[in-house]
Amino acid sequence: SMYKLVTNNVTPMPKLICPSLTSLEISTCPELRGPFPSMGSCPLVVNLSIDGCSFESYSSGSLASLFELQTFNARYNDFRTEDAQQIIKDIYTSYVANPRTQGTIDFRNNGLSLTSILNNNTPRLLNIDNRHYIFNCKWLEIKSI
């Protein structure tokens, strides 16, 4: 099932409880600001787009239980470098639990560079938990700037 949220004057985003939801598109809704909500009650989401919202922060674990997620479009938001890093870590955690052939995270137009997201001095490297690293990851494409 797909859900498309088109609304005005909503802040913060309401909690979604949609156990059969597979696709969620929230487009051009700058009124949605504040923290990105947990998607843990929507475990079957494959495609998630929050393009054009104004989310300002991300809490660890919000995407970690989306074991089917393949595409996360977060263009035109206000995420910080540490938010982007945690999003990648959470999607990686879900990938380890349920490997998929491909994934895409799009951070373009958040003012974040790929080098700053992955590591301040080593492009294409992100420390996941002081033991695991993403390095030239073949299953995940990360877009920024």
Stockholm file with secondary structure:
# STOCKHOLM 1.0

chainA/1-145         SMYKLVTNNVTPMPKLICPSLTSLEISTCPELRGPFPSMGSCPLVVNLSIDGCSFESYSSGSLASLFELQTFNARYNDFRTEDAQQIIKDIYTSYVANPRTQGTIDFRNNGLSLTSILNNNTPRLLNIDNRHYIFNCKWLEIKSI
#=GR chainA/1-145 SS CEEEECCSSCCSCCCCCCTTCCEEEECSCTTCEEEECCCTTCTTCCEEECTTCEEEEECTTSSTTCTTCCEEECCSSCCCHHHHHHHHHHHHHHHHHSCCSCEEEECTTSSCCHHHHHCSSSTTEEESSSSCEEESCSSEEEECC
#=GC SS_cons         CEEEECCSSCCSCCCCCCTTCCEEEECSCTTCEEEECCCTTCTTCCEEECTTCEEEEECTTSSTTCTTCCEEECCSSCCCHHHHHHHHHHHHHHHHHSCCSCEEEECTTSSCCHHHHHCSSSTTEEESSSSCEEESCSSEEEECC
//
